[in-house]
Amino acid sequence: MANRVTKDTIIMDALRMNEGTAKFFLEIGMHCLGCPSASGESIAEACAVHGEDADALVERINAFLAENE
């Protein structure tokens, strides 16, 4: 079964699925991927803080993960 993220996925878990997912977070201004927040913050929570659309980010990450299985 493919790796997939949801809005509830912790950022660090997404990064562990594939390090390439980092680019999607960096592109929308989430530059602190190594900070404690990345270890405990969900994609939805981070998007809320950064004023981004969590559904759009999840869709982009899942498309990337599917392409890179």
PDB file of N, CA, C and O in Angstrom:
ATOM      1  N   MET A   1       0.832  -1.182   0.000  1.00  0.00           N
ATOM      2  CA  MET A   1       0.000   0.000   0.000  1.00  0.00           C
ATOM      3  C   MET A   1       0.879   1.250   0.000  1.00  0.00           C
ATOM      4  O   MET A   1       1.916   1.295   0.663  1.00  0.00           O
ATOM      5  N   ALA A   2       0.456   2.242  -0.740  1.00  0.00           N
ATOM      6  CA  ALA A   2       1.235   3.462  -0.893  1.00  0.00           C
ATOM      7  C   ALA A   2       1.220   4.290   0.380  1.00  0.00           C
ATOM      8  O   ALA A   2       0.260   4.271   1.152  1.00  0.00           O
ATOM      9  N   ASN A   3       2.313   5.017   0.576  1.00  0.00           N
ATOM     10  CA  ASN A   3       2.339   6.003   1.654  1.00  0.00           C
ATOM     11  C   ASN A   3       1.430   7.144   1.254  1.00  0.00           C
ATOM     12  O   ASN A   3       1.464   7.608   0.114  1.00  0.00           O
ATOM     13  N   ARG A   4       0.620   7.593   2.189  1.00  0.00           N
ATOM     14  CA  ARG A   4      -0.275   8.722   1.947  1.00  0.00           C
ATOM     15  C   ARG A   4      -0.320   9.568   3.207  1.00  0.00           C
ATOM     16  O   ARG A   4      -0.193   9.064   4.323  1.00  0.00           O
ATOM     17  N   VAL A   5      -0.502  10.852   3.004  1.00  0.00           N
ATOM     18  CA  VAL A   5      -0.657  11.747   4.138  1.00  0.00           C
ATOM     19  C   VAL A   5      -2.091  12.264   4.173  1.00  0.00           C
ATOM     20  O   VAL A   5      -2.808  12.232   3.173  1.00  0.00           O
ATOM     21  N   THR A   6      -2.482  12.734   5.336  1.00  0.00           N
ATOM     22  CA  THR A   6      -3.755  13.423   5.527  1.00  0.00           C
ATOM     23  C   THR A   6      -3.438  14.740   6.224  1.00  0.00           C
ATOM     24  O   THR A   6      -2.286  15.011   6.562  1.00  0.00           O
ATOM     25  N   LYS A   7      -4.452  15.543   6.434  1.00  0.00           N
ATOM     26  CA  LYS A   7      -4.237  16.805   7.146  1.00  0.00           C
ATOM     27  C   LYS A   7      -3.791  16.548   8.578  1.00  0.00           C
ATOM     28  O   LYS A   7      -3.189  17.422   9.202  1.00  0.00           O
ATOM     29  N   ASP A   8      -4.076  15.365   9.107  1.00  0.00           N
ATOM     30  CA  ASP A   8      -3.696  15.028  10.480  1.00  0.00           C
ATOM     31  C   ASP A   8      -2.297  14.435  10.593  1.00  0.00           C
ATOM     32  O   ASP A   8      -1.813  14.196  11.699  1.00  0.00           O
ATOM     33  N   THR A   9      -1.647  14.198   9.464  1.00  0.00           N
ATOM     34  CA  THR A   9      -0.299  13.628   9.478  1.00  0.00           C
ATOM     35  C   THR A   9       0.666  14.637  10.095  1.00  0.00           C
ATOM     36  O   THR A   9       0.641  15.824   9.770  1.00  0.00           O
ATOM     37  N   ILE A  10       1.506  14.143  10.984  1.00  0.00           N
ATOM     38  CA  ILE A  10       2.548  14.975  11.590  1.00  0.00           C
ATOM     39  C   ILE A  10       3.605  15.249  10.517  1.00  0.00           C
ATOM     40  O   ILE A  10       3.976  14.352   9.761  1.00  0.00           O
ATOM     41  N   ILE A  11       4.081  16.482  10.459  1.00  0.00           N
ATOM     42  CA  ILE A  11       5.045  16.863   9.425  1.00  0.00           C
ATOM     43  C   ILE A  11       6.241  15.919   9.400  1.00  0.00           C
ATOM     44  O   ILE A  11       6.659  15.489   8.325  1.00  0.00           O
ATOM     45  N   MET A  12       6.791  15.593  10.545  1.00  0.00           N
ATOM     46  CA  MET A  12       7.966  14.724  10.597  1.00  0.00           C
ATOM     47  C   MET A  12       7.656  13.343  10.015  1.00  0.00           C
ATOM     48  O   MET A  12       8.524  12.722   9.402  1.00  0.00           O
ATOM     49  N   ASP A  13       6.438  12.865  10.200  1.00  0.00           N
ATOM     50  CA  ASP A  13       6.054  11.570   9.626  1.00  0.00           C
ATOM     51  C   ASP A  13       6.041  11.638   8.107  1.00  0.00           C
ATOM     52  O   ASP A  13       6.446  10.686   7.439  1.00  0.00           O
ATOM     53  N   ALA A  14       5.582  12.750   7.558  1.00  0.00           N
ATOM     54  CA  ALA A  14       5.606  12.932   6.099  1.00  0.00           C
ATOM     55  C   ALA A  14       7.042  12.941   5.592  1.00  0.00           C
ATOM     56  O   ALA A  14       7.344  12.347   4.557  1.00  0.00           O
ATOM     57  N   LEU A  15       7.914  13.605   6.313  1.00  0.00           N
ATOM     58  CA  LEU A  15       9.323  13.654   5.922  1.00  0.00           C
ATOM     59  C   LEU A  15       9.963  12.271   5.996  1.00  0.00           C
ATOM     60  O   LEU A  15      10.820  11.937   5.178  1.00  0.00           O
ATOM     61  N   ARG A  16       9.553  11.477   6.961  1.00  0.00           N
ATOM     62  CA  ARG A  16      10.094  10.113   7.084  1.00  0.00           C
ATOM     63  C   ARG A  16       9.612   9.215   5.946  1.00  0.00           C
ATOM     64  O   ARG A  16      10.322   8.297   5.537  1.00  0.00           O
ATOM     65  N   MET A  17       8.400   9.479   5.430  1.00  0.00           N
ATOM     66  CA  MET A  17       7.891   8.694   4.302  1.00  0.00           C
ATOM     67  C   MET A  17       8.779   8.880   3.079  1.00  0.00           C
ATOM     68  O   MET A  17       9.072   7.928   2.356  1.00  0.00           O
ATOM     69  N   ASN A  18       9.203  10.126   2.860  1.00  0.00           N
ATOM     70  CA  ASN A  18      10.075  10.440   1.742  1.00  0.00           C
ATOM     71  C   ASN A  18      10.647  11.833   2.004  1.00  0.00           C
ATOM     72  O   ASN A  18       9.904  12.806   2.126  1.00  0.00           O
ATOM     73  N   GLU A  19      11.975  11.917   2.087  1.00  0.00           N
ATOM     74  CA  GLU A  19      12.623  13.199   2.371  1.00  0.00           C
ATOM     75  C   GLU A  19      12.282  14.254   1.323  1.00  0.00           C
ATOM     76  O   GLU A  19      12.358  15.451   1.600  1.00  0.00           O
ATOM     77  N   GLY A  20      11.910  13.820   0.127  1.00  0.00           N
ATOM     78  CA  GLY A  20      11.565  14.743  -0.941  1.00  0.00           C
ATOM     79  C   GLY A  20      10.340  15.579  -0.643  1.00  0.00           C
ATOM     80  O   GLY A  20      10.107  16.596  -1.296  1.00  0.00           O
ATOM     81  N   THR A  21       9.547  15.160   0.344  1.00  0.00           N
ATOM     82  CA  THR A  21       8.364  15.954   0.696  1.00  0.00           C
ATOM     83  C   THR A  21       8.762  17.300   1.302  1.00  0.00           C
ATOM     84  O   THR A  21       7.945  18.219   1.358  1.00  0.00           O
ATOM     85  N   ALA A  22       9.992  17.420   1.750  1.00  0.00           N
ATOM     86  CA  ALA A  22      10.451  18.673   2.365  1.00  0.00           C
ATOM     87  C   ALA A  22      10.241  19.866   1.437  1.00  0.00           C
ATOM     88  O   ALA A  22       9.904  20.956   1.897  1.00  0.00           O
ATOM     89  N   LYS A  23      10.436  19.668   0.138  1.00  0.00           N
ATOM     90  CA  LYS A  23      10.325  20.793  -0.790  1.00  0.00           C
ATOM     91  C   LYS A  23       8.939  21.433  -0.759  1.00  0.00           C
ATOM     92  O   LYS A  23       8.811  22.642  -0.949  1.00  0.00           O
ATOM     93  N   PHE A  24       7.906  20.635  -0.523  1.00  0.00           N
ATOM     94  CA  PHE A  24       6.546  21.181  -0.498  1.00  0.00           C
ATOM     95  C   PHE A  24       6.329  22.077   0.720  1.00  0.00           C
ATOM     96  O   PHE A  24       5.636  23.092   0.646  1.00  0.00           O
ATOM     97  N   PHE A  25       6.927  21.686   1.826  1.00  0.00           N
ATOM     98  CA  PHE A  25       6.824  22.509   3.034  1.00  0.00           C
ATOM     99  C   PHE A  25       7.657  23.782   2.883  1.00  0.00           C
ATOM    100  O   PHE A  25       7.221  24.868   3.266  1.00  0.00           O
ATOM    101  N   LEU A  26       8.839  23.641   2.330  1.00  0.00           N
ATOM    102  CA  LEU A  26       9.711  24.801   2.144  1.00  0.00           C
ATOM    103  C   LEU A  26       9.092  25.810   1.181  1.00  0.00           C
ATOM    104  O   LEU A  26       9.198  27.017   1.399  1.00  0.00           O
ATOM    105  N   GLU A  27       8.450  25.330   0.122  1.00  0.00           N
ATOM    106  CA  GLU A  27       7.841  26.210  -0.877  1.00  0.00           C
ATOM    107  C   GLU A  27       6.762  27.115  -0.292  1.00  0.00           C
ATOM    108  O   GLU A  27       6.529  28.209  -0.805  1.00  0.00           O
ATOM    109  N   ILE A  28       6.110  26.675   0.761  1.00  0.00           N
ATOM    110  CA  ILE A  28       5.040  27.503   1.332  1.00  0.00           C
ATOM    111  C   ILE A  28       5.482  28.207   2.619  1.00  0.00           C
ATOM    112  O   ILE A  28       4.654  28.711   3.378  1.00  0.00           O
ATOM    113  N   GLY A  29       6.787  28.233   2.851  1.00  0.00           N
ATOM    114  CA  GLY A  29       7.316  29.018   3.956  1.00  0.00           C
ATOM    115  C   GLY A  29       7.537  28.277   5.258  1.00  0.00           C
ATOM    116  O   GLY A  29       7.830  28.894   6.282  1.00  0.00           O
ATOM    117  N   MET A  30       7.403  26.973   5.232  1.00  0.00           N
ATOM    118  CA  MET A  30       7.674  26.173   6.436  1.00  0.00           C
ATOM    119  C   MET A  30       9.148  25.778   6.424  1.00  0.00           C
ATOM    120  O   MET A  30       9.516  24.690   5.981  1.00  0.00           O
ATOM    121  N   HIS A  31       9.981  26.694   6.923  1.00  0.00           N
ATOM    122  CA  HIS A  31      11.424  26.500   6.839  1.00  0.00           C
ATOM    123  C   HIS A  31      12.024  25.813   8.057  1.00  0.00           C
ATOM    124  O   HIS A  31      13.213  25.495   8.059  1.00  0.00           O
ATOM    125  N   CYS A  32      11.245  25.583   9.063  1.00  0.00           N
ATOM    126  CA  CYS A  32      11.767  25.030  10.312  1.00  0.00           C
ATOM    127  C   CYS A  32      11.436  23.537  10.415  1.00  0.00           C
ATOM    128  O   CYS A  32      10.832  23.093  11.391  1.00  0.00           O
ATOM    129  N   LEU A  33      11.835  22.777   9.407  1.00  0.00           N
ATOM    130  CA  LEU A  33      11.462  21.360   9.386  1.00  0.00           C
ATOM    131  C   LEU A  33      12.177  20.533  10.447  1.00  0.00           C
ATOM    132  O   LEU A  33      11.725  19.438  10.782  1.00  0.00           O
ATOM    133  N   GLY A  34      13.265  21.029  10.969  1.00  0.00           N
ATOM    134  CA  GLY A  34      13.984  20.300  12.005  1.00  0.00           C
ATOM    135  C   GLY A  34      13.627  20.743  13.413  1.00  0.00           C
ATOM    136  O   GLY A  34      14.151  20.201  14.387  1.00  0.00           O
ATOM    137  N   CYS A  35      12.747  21.715  13.526  1.00  0.00           N
ATOM    138  CA  CYS A  35      12.414  22.240  14.851  1.00  0.00           C
ATOM    139  C   CYS A  35      11.409  21.336  15.559  1.00  0.00           C
ATOM    140  O   CYS A  35      10.791  20.484  14.920  1.00  0.00           O
ATOM    141  N   PRO A  36      11.241  21.507  16.850  1.00  0.00           N
ATOM    142  CA  PRO A  36      10.306  20.665  17.599  1.00  0.00           C
ATOM    143  C   PRO A  36       8.877  20.696  17.056  1.00  0.00           C
ATOM    144  O   PRO A  36       8.154  19.706  17.167  1.00  0.00           O
ATOM    145  N   SER A  37       8.467  21.811  16.475  1.00  0.00           N
ATOM    146  CA  SER A  37       7.103  21.885  15.943  1.00  0.00           C
ATOM    147  C   SER A  37       6.872  20.837  14.864  1.00  0.00           C
ATOM    148  O   SER A  37       5.783  20.267  14.787  1.00  0.00           O
ATOM    149  N   ALA A  38       7.868  20.574  14.035  1.00  0.00           N
ATOM    150  CA  ALA A  38       7.715  19.594  12.959  1.00  0.00           C
ATOM    151  C   ALA A  38       7.492  18.196  13.517  1.00  0.00           C
ATOM    152  O   ALA A  38       6.902  17.343  12.854  1.00  0.00           O
ATOM    153  N   SER A  39       7.960  17.968  14.723  1.00  0.00           N
ATOM    154  CA  SER A  39       7.793  16.651  15.331  1.00  0.00           C
ATOM    155  C   SER A  39       6.433  16.468  15.987  1.00  0.00           C
ATOM    156  O   SER A  39       6.042  15.342  16.294  1.00  0.00           O
ATOM    157  N   GLY A  40       5.714  17.553  16.204  1.00  0.00           N
ATOM    158  CA  GLY A  40       4.437  17.428  16.889  1.00  0.00           C
ATOM    159  C   GLY A  40       3.278  18.138  16.220  1.00  0.00           C
ATOM    160  O   GLY A  40       2.147  18.075  16.701  1.00  0.00           O
ATOM    161  N   GLU A  41       3.549  18.810  15.117  1.00  0.00           N
ATOM    162  CA  GLU A  41       2.513  19.607  14.466  1.00  0.00           C
ATOM    163  C   GLU A  41       1.999  18.880  13.225  1.00  0.00           C
ATOM    164  O   GLU A  41       2.775  18.343  12.435  1.00  0.00           O
ATOM    165  N   SER A  42       0.692  18.874  13.073  1.00  0.00           N
ATOM    166  CA  SER A  42       0.101  18.239  11.889  1.00  0.00           C
ATOM    167  C   SER A  42       0.216  19.175  10.693  1.00  0.00           C
ATOM    168  O   SER A  42       0.485  20.368  10.839  1.00  0.00           O
ATOM    169  N   ILE A  43       0.007  18.613   9.513  1.00  0.00           N
ATOM    170  CA  ILE A  43      -0.003  19.422   8.300  1.00  0.00           C
ATOM    171  C   ILE A  43      -1.070  20.508   8.419  1.00  0.00           C
ATOM    172  O   ILE A  43      -0.818  21.661   8.070  1.00  0.00           O
ATOM    173  N   ALA A  44      -2.255  20.153   8.907  1.00  0.00           N
ATOM    174  CA  ALA A  44      -3.336  21.138   9.046  1.00  0.00           C
ATOM    175  C   ALA A  44      -2.947  22.261   9.997  1.00  0.00           C
ATOM    176  O   ALA A  44      -3.200  23.431   9.708  1.00  0.00           O
ATOM    177  N   GLU A  45      -2.336  21.921  11.125  1.00  0.00           N
ATOM    178  CA  GLU A  45      -1.938  22.938  12.098  1.00  0.00           C
ATOM    179  C   GLU A  45      -0.887  23.878  11.508  1.00  0.00           C
ATOM    180  O   GLU A  45      -0.959  25.095  11.680  1.00  0.00           O
ATOM    181  N   ALA A  46       0.077  23.300  10.819  1.00  0.00           N
ATOM    182  CA  ALA A  46       1.128  24.117  10.218  1.00  0.00           C
ATOM    183  C   ALA A  46       0.564  25.020   9.127  1.00  0.00           C
ATOM    184  O   ALA A  46       0.954  26.183   9.020  1.00  0.00           O
ATOM    185  N   CYS A  47      -0.343  24.496   8.323  1.00  0.00           N
ATOM    186  CA  CYS A  47      -0.959  25.298   7.263  1.00  0.00           C
ATOM    187  C   CYS A  47      -1.774  26.449   7.863  1.00  0.00           C
ATOM    188  O   CYS A  47      -1.782  27.551   7.315  1.00  0.00           O
ATOM    189  N   ALA A  48      -2.449  26.202   8.967  1.00  0.00           N
ATOM    190  CA  ALA A  48      -3.227  27.254   9.615  1.00  0.00           C
ATOM    191  C   ALA A  48      -2.309  28.388  10.072  1.00  0.00           C
ATOM    192  O   ALA A  48      -2.633  29.563   9.904  1.00  0.00           O
ATOM    193  N   VAL A  49      -1.177  28.032  10.641  1.00  0.00           N
ATOM    194  CA  VAL A  49      -0.224  29.032  11.122  1.00  0.00           C
ATOM    195  C   VAL A  49       0.357  29.830   9.956  1.00  0.00           C
ATOM    196  O   VAL A  49       0.579  31.035  10.069  1.00  0.00           O
ATOM    197  N   HIS A  50       0.601  29.152   8.838  1.00  0.00           N
ATOM    198  CA  HIS A  50       1.244  29.784   7.690  1.00  0.00           C
ATOM    199  C   HIS A  50       0.255  30.321   6.662  1.00  0.00           C
ATOM    200  O   HIS A  50       0.665  30.825   5.617  1.00  0.00           O
ATOM    201  N   GLY A  51      -1.046  30.218   6.948  1.00  0.00           N
ATOM    202  CA  GLY A  51      -2.049  30.745   6.041  1.00  0.00           C
ATOM    203  C   GLY A  51      -2.116  30.010   4.712  1.00  0.00           C
ATOM    204  O   GLY A  51      -2.347  30.623   3.670  1.00  0.00           O
ATOM    205  N   GLU A  52      -1.914  28.705   4.746  1.00  0.00           N
ATOM    206  CA  GLU A  52      -1.917  27.893   3.527  1.00  0.00           C
ATOM    207  C   GLU A  52      -3.102  26.937   3.521  1.00  0.00           C
ATOM    208  O   GLU A  52      -3.694  26.668   4.566  1.00  0.00           O
ATOM    209  N   ASP A  53      -3.443  26.428   2.354  1.00  0.00           N
ATOM    210  CA  ASP A  53      -4.542  25.487   2.164  1.00  0.00           C
ATOM    211  C   ASP A  53      -4.039  24.063   2.417  1.00  0.00           C
ATOM    212  O   ASP A  53      -3.277  23.518   1.619  1.00  0.00           O
ATOM    213  N   ALA A  54      -4.466  23.473   3.520  1.00  0.00           N
ATOM    214  CA  ALA A  54      -4.008  22.135   3.891  1.00  0.00           C
ATOM    215  C   ALA A  54      -4.435  21.085   2.874  1.00  0.00           C
ATOM    216  O   ALA A  54      -3.663  20.175   2.570  1.00  0.00           O
ATOM    217  N   ASP A  55      -5.647  21.195   2.342  1.00  0.00           N
ATOM    218  CA  ASP A  55      -6.114  20.215   1.358  1.00  0.00           C
ATOM    219  C   ASP A  55      -5.240  20.235   0.115  1.00  0.00           C
ATOM    220  O   ASP A  55      -4.899  19.179  -0.419  1.00  0.00           O
ATOM    221  N   ALA A  56      -4.878  21.410  -0.346  1.00  0.00           N
ATOM    222  CA  ALA A  56      -4.030  21.527  -1.538  1.00  0.00           C
ATOM    223  C   ALA A  56      -2.649  20.946  -1.273  1.00  0.00           C
ATOM    224  O   ALA A  56      -2.088  20.264  -2.131  1.00  0.00           O
ATOM    225  N   LEU A  57      -2.098  21.208  -0.099  1.00  0.00           N
ATOM    226  CA  LEU A  57      -0.775  20.686   0.236  1.00  0.00           C
ATOM    227  C   LEU A  57      -0.810  19.168   0.329  1.00  0.00           C
ATOM    228  O   LEU A  57       0.081  18.501  -0.197  1.00  0.00           O
ATOM    229  N   VAL A  58      -1.809  18.615   0.978  1.00  0.00           N
ATOM    230  CA  VAL A  58      -1.950  17.160   1.093  1.00  0.00           C
ATOM    231  C   VAL A  58      -2.041  16.529  -0.299  1.00  0.00           C
ATOM    232  O   VAL A  58      -1.424  15.496  -0.560  1.00  0.00           O
ATOM    233  N   GLU A  59      -2.806  17.151  -1.179  1.00  0.00           N
ATOM    234  CA  GLU A  59      -2.953  16.625  -2.537  1.00  0.00           C
ATOM    235  C   GLU A  59      -1.615  16.612  -3.276  1.00  0.00           C
ATOM    236  O   GLU A  59      -1.278  15.632  -3.941  1.00  0.00           O
ATOM    237  N   ARG A  60      -0.869  17.682  -3.157  1.00  0.00           N
ATOM    238  CA  ARG A  60       0.445  17.753  -3.821  1.00  0.00           C
ATOM    239  C   ARG A  60       1.417  16.723  -3.254  1.00  0.00           C
ATOM    240  O   ARG A  60       2.138  16.067  -4.006  1.00  0.00           O
ATOM    241  N   ILE A  61       1.439  16.580  -1.936  1.00  0.00           N
ATOM    242  CA  ILE A  61       2.353  15.614  -1.318  1.00  0.00           C
ATOM    243  C   ILE A  61       1.968  14.197  -1.718  1.00  0.00           C
ATOM    244  O   ILE A  61       2.838  13.393  -2.054  1.00  0.00           O
ATOM    245  N   ASN A  62       0.687  13.882  -1.688  1.00  0.00           N
ATOM    246  CA  ASN A  62       0.265  12.521  -2.059  1.00  0.00           C
ATOM    247  C   ASN A  62       0.563  12.213  -3.517  1.00  0.00           C
ATOM    248  O   ASN A  62       0.917  11.078  -3.838  1.00  0.00           O
ATOM    249  N   ALA A  63       0.431  13.185  -4.406  1.00  0.00           N
ATOM    250  CA  ALA A  63       0.788  12.971  -5.811  1.00  0.00           C
ATOM    251  C   ALA A  63       2.280  12.669  -5.927  1.00  0.00           C
ATOM    252  O   ALA A  63       2.683  11.780  -6.677  1.00  0.00           O
ATOM    253  N   PHE A  64       3.091  13.405  -5.186  1.00  0.00           N
ATOM    254  CA  PHE A  64       4.540  13.173  -5.175  1.00  0.00           C
ATOM    255  C   PHE A  64       4.854  11.775  -4.640  1.00  0.00           C
ATOM    256  O   PHE A  64       5.647  11.044  -5.234  1.00  0.00           O
ATOM    257  N   LEU A  65       4.238  11.410  -3.532  1.00  0.00           N
ATOM    258  CA  LEU A  65       4.495  10.091  -2.940  1.00  0.00           C
ATOM    259  C   LEU A  65       4.108   8.971  -3.904  1.00  0.00           C
ATOM    260  O   LEU A  65       4.824   7.977  -4.018  1.00  0.00           O
ATOM    261  N   ALA A  66       2.981   9.129  -4.596  1.00  0.00           N
ATOM    262  CA  ALA A  66       2.532   8.105  -5.547  1.00  0.00           C
ATOM    263  C   ALA A  66       3.523   7.969  -6.702  1.00  0.00           C
ATOM    264  O   ALA A  66       3.771   6.861  -7.177  1.00  0.00           O
ATOM    265  N   GLU A  67       4.084   9.075  -7.149  1.00  0.00           N
ATOM    266  CA  GLU A  67       5.052   9.059  -8.253  1.00  0.00           C
ATOM    267  C   GLU A  67       6.382   8.460  -7.834  1.00  0.00           C
ATOM    268  O   GLU A  67       7.135   7.980  -8.681  1.00  0.00           O
ATOM    269  N   ASN A  68       6.680   8.478  -6.562  1.00  0.00           N
ATOM    270  CA  ASN A  68       8.006   8.078  -6.074  1.00  0.00           C
ATOM    271  C   ASN A  68       7.968   6.830  -5.199  1.00  0.00           C
ATOM    272  O   ASN A  68       8.796   6.672  -4.301  1.00  0.00           O
ATOM    273  N   GLU A  69       7.022   5.955  -5.455  1.00  0.00           N
ATOM    274  CA  GLU A  69       6.936   4.712  -4.682  1.00  0.00           C
ATOM    275  C   GLU A  69       8.048   3.776  -5.099  1.00  0.00           C
ATOM    276  O   GLU A  69       8.156   2.671  -4.569  1.00  0.00           O
TER     277      GLU A  69
END
